Amino acid sequence: MHEYDQETDPPIAQPIIAQSLVTAARTWAALHPGASLRDRTHLAARIELELLGGMACD
């Protein structure tokens, strides 16, 4: 069996989902410069919940 045939665990040190959520939030903020502080706070809270383990869909 070759090394590339063996199953490996994904690297824990690379929080891909967390990085993607933060990047999405930054992109959203850049695309919506006129968003209210309430909207931005709501987005930050949703991202925090996702990073803490998810949330129910609205």
C-alpha positions as CSV (number, residue, x, y, z in Angstrom):
1,M,0.0,0.0,0.0
2,H,1.3,3.4,-1.0
3,E,1.4,6.4,1.3
4,Y,-1.2,8.2,-0.8
5,D,-3.6,5.3,-0.5
6,Q,-3.8,5.6,3.3
7,E,-6.5,7.6,4.9
8,T,-5.4,10.6,6.9
9,D,-7.2,12.9,9.2
10,P,-7.6,16.5,8.0
11,P,-5.1,18.9,9.6
12,I,-6.6,20.3,12.8
13,A,-4.4,23.4,12.6
14,Q,-6.3,24.7,9.6
15,P,-9.7,26.1,10.6
16,I,-11.0,26.3,7.1
17,I,-14.7,26.8,8.0
18,A,-13.8,29.5,10.5
19,Q,-11.7,31.3,8.0
20,S,-14.4,31.0,5.4
21,L,-17.0,32.5,7.7
22,V,-14.9,35.4,8.6
23,T,-14.0,36.0,4.9
24,A,-17.7,35.9,4.0
25,A,-18.5,38.4,6.7
26,R,-15.7,40.7,5.5
27,T,-16.9,40.4,1.9
28,W,-20.5,41.1,3.0
29,A,-19.4,44.2,4.9
30,A,-17.4,45.5,1.9
31,L,-20.4,44.9,-0.5
32,H,-22.9,46.6,1.9
33,P,-21.1,49.7,3.1
34,G,-24.4,51.4,4.0
35,A,-25.5,48.6,6.3
36,S,-26.7,49.7,9.7
37,L,-24.8,49.0,12.9
38,R,-27.6,46.6,13.8
39,D,-27.2,44.6,10.6
40,R,-23.4,44.4,11.2
41,T,-23.9,43.3,14.8
42,H,-26.4,40.7,13.8
43,L,-24.0,39.3,11.2
44,A,-21.1,39.2,13.8
45,A,-23.4,37.4,16.2
46,R,-24.4,34.8,13.6
47,I,-20.8,34.1,12.7
48,E,-19.9,33.8,16.4
49,L,-22.7,31.2,16.8
50,E,-21.5,29.3,13.8
51,L,-17.9,29.3,15.1
52,L,-19.2,28.0,18.5
53,G,-20.9,25.1,16.9
54,G,-23.7,26.1,14.7
55,M,-27.2,27.4,15.0
56,A,-30.7,26.6,13.6
57,C,-31.5,28.1,10.2
58,D,-33.8,31.1,10.2
